[in-house]
């Protein structure tokens, strides 16, 4: 997995993700990267393509959460799907349907 670099601002923020069952956890960009990467690989993209997509999605999600104190996992999911659709519709579909199964 490519090394992710957070800006100091995002590192210092305590962004909370409210999960489906109501519990809360700290936003973790590694989870965003990993899920976008896995969806891209499952869409039969190369490792290099999957890395590029995951890096871009992660960067854009980081920018989107900056300044927020709390987001829901649903909001995060919808934003990631929207970003994945710009890169590869199959990856976005696989990301969305994988969440439905879990």
C-alpha positions as a Markdown table, in Angstrom:
| # | Residue | x | y | z |
|---|---|---|---|---|
| 1 | Unk | 0.0 | 0.0 | 0.0 |
| 2 | Unk | 1.3 | 3.4 | -0.8 |
| 3 | Unk | 2.4 | 5.6 | 2.1 |
| 4 | Unk | -0.3 | 8.2 | 3.0 |
| 5 | Unk | 0.8 | 11.6 | 4.2 |
| 6 | Unk | -1.6 | 13.6 | 6.3 |
| 7 | Unk | -1.4 | 17.3 | 6.7 |
| 8 | Unk | -0.7 | 18.4 | 10.3 |
| 9 | Unk | -4.2 | 19.9 | 10.4 |
| 10 | Unk | -6.0 | 16.7 | 9.7 |
| 11 | Unk | -3.7 | 14.7 | 12.1 |
| 12 | Unk | -4.6 | 17.1 | 14.9 |
| 13 | Unk | -8.3 | 17.0 | 14.3 |
| 14 | Unk | -10.6 | 14.5 | 16.1 |
| 15 | Unk | -13.0 | 13.7 | 13.4 |
| 16 | Unk | -15.6 | 11.2 | 14.6 |
| 17 | Unk | -17.4 | 8.7 | 12.4 |
| 18 | Unk | -20.8 | 7.6 | 13.8 |
| 19 | Unk | -21.2 | 4.0 | 12.7 |
| 20 | Unk | -24.5 | 2.3 | 11.6 |
| 21 | Unk | -25.1 | 0.8 | 15.0 |
| 22 | Unk | -24.5 | 4.1 | 16.8 |
| 23 | Unk | -21.0 | 3.6 | 18.1 |
| 24 | Unk | -18.3 | 6.1 | 17.3 |
| 25 | Unk | -14.8 | 5.9 | 16.1 |
| 26 | Unk | -12.0 | 8.2 | 15.0 |
| 27 | Unk | -11.8 | 8.8 | 11.2 |
| 28 | Unk | -9.0 | 6.7 | 9.7 |
| 29 | Unk | -7.8 | 7.5 | 6.2 |
| 30 | Unk | -6.2 | 4.0 | 6.0 |
| 31 | Unk | -9.7 | 2.5 | 6.0 |
| 32 | Unk | -10.8 | 4.8 | 3.2 |
| 33 | Unk | -7.7 | 3.9 | 1.2 |
| 34 | Unk | -8.0 | 0.1 | 1.8 |
| 35 | Unk | -11.7 | 0.0 | 0.9 |
| 36 | Unk | -11.2 | 2.0 | -2.4 |
| 37 | Unk | -8.1 | -0.1 | -3.2 |
| 38 | Unk | -10.0 | -3.4 | -2.6 |
| 39 | Unk | -13.0 | -2.3 | -4.6 |
| 40 | Unk | -10.7 | -1.3 | -7.5 |
| 41 | Unk | -8.9 | -4.7 | -7.4 |
| 42 | Unk | -12.2 | -6.5 | -7.3 |
| 43 | Unk | -13.2 | -4.6 | -10.5 |
| 44 | Unk | -10.2 | -6.3 | -12.1 |
| 45 | Unk | -8.1 | -3.2 | -12.3 |
| 46 | Unk | -4.3 | -3.5 | -12.0 |
| 47 | Unk | -2.6 | -2.9 | -8.7 |
| 48 | Unk | -1.1 | 0.3 | -10.1 |
| 49 | Unk | -4.6 | 1.6 | -11.2 |
| 50 | Unk | -6.1 | 0.6 | -7.9 |
| 51 | Unk | -3.3 | 2.4 | -6.0 |
| 52 | Unk | -3.9 | 5.6 | -8.1 |
| 53 | Unk | -7.6 | 5.5 | -7.5 |
| 54 | Unk | -7.3 | 4.8 | -3.8 |
| 55 | Unk | -4.8 | 7.6 | -3.4 |
| 56 | Unk | -7.0 | 10.1 | -5.2 |
| 57 | Unk | -10.2 | 9.0 | -3.3 |
| 58 | Unk | -8.3 | 9.2 | 0.0 |
| 59 | Unk | -6.9 | 12.6 | -0.7 |
| 60 | Unk | -10.3 | 14.0 | -1.7 |
| 61 | Unk | -12.1 | 12.4 | 1.3 |
| 62 | Unk | -9.4 | 13.9 | 3.6 |
| 63 | Unk | -10.1 | 17.3 | 2.1 |
| 64 | Unk | -13.9 | 16.8 | 2.5 |
| 65 | Unk | -13.7 | 15.8 | 6.2 |
| 66 | Unk | -11.3 | 18.6 | 7.1 |
| 67 | Unk | -13.1 | 21.1 | 9.3 |
| 68 | Unk | -15.8 | 18.6 | 10.2 |
| 69 | Unk | -16.1 | 17.3 | 13.8 |
| 70 | Unk | -18.5 | 14.4 | 13.1 |
| 71 | Unk | -19.8 | 12.6 | 10.1 |
| 72 | Unk | -21.9 | 9.5 | 9.7 |
| 73 | Unk | -20.6 | 6.3 | 8.1 |
| 74 | Unk | -23.5 | 6.7 | 5.6 |
| 75 | Unk | -22.2 | 10.2 | 4.6 |
| 76 | Unk | -18.7 | 8.8 | 4.2 |
| 77 | Unk | -19.9 | 5.8 | 2.2 |
| 78 | Unk | -21.9 | 8.1 | -0.2 |
| 79 | Unk | -19.0 | 10.4 | -0.7 |
| 80 | Unk | -16.6 | 7.5 | -1.5 |
| 81 | Unk | -19.1 | 6.0 | -3.9 |
| 82 | Unk | -19.4 | 9.3 | -5.7 |
| 83 | Unk | -15.6 | 9.6 | -6.0 |
| 84 | Unk | -15.1 | 6.0 | -7.2 |
| 85 | Unk | -17.8 | 6.5 | -9.8 |
| 86 | Unk | -15.6 | 9.2 | -11.4 |
| 87 | Unk | -12.8 | 6.7 | -11.8 |
| 88 | Unk | -14.6 | 3.4 | -12.4 |
| 89 | Unk | -18.3 | 2.5 | -12.2 |
| 90 | Unk | -17.6 | -1.1 | -11.5 |
| 91 | Unk | -15.4 | -0.3 | -8.5 |
| 92 | Unk | -18.1 | 2.0 | -7.2 |
| 93 | Unk | -20.7 | -0.7 | -7.6 |
| 94 | Unk | -18.6 | -3.3 | -5.9 |
| 95 | Unk | -17.8 | -0.9 | -3.0 |
| 96 | Unk | -21.5 | -0.1 | -2.5 |
| 97 | Unk | -22.7 | -3.7 | -2.7 |
| 98 | Unk | -20.0 | -5.0 | -0.4 |
| 99 | Unk | -21.2 | -2.7 | 2.3 |
| 100 | Unk | -24.7 | -4.0 | 1.8 |
| 101 | Unk | -23.5 | -7.5 | 2.5 |
| 102 | Unk | -21.6 | -6.7 | 5.7 |
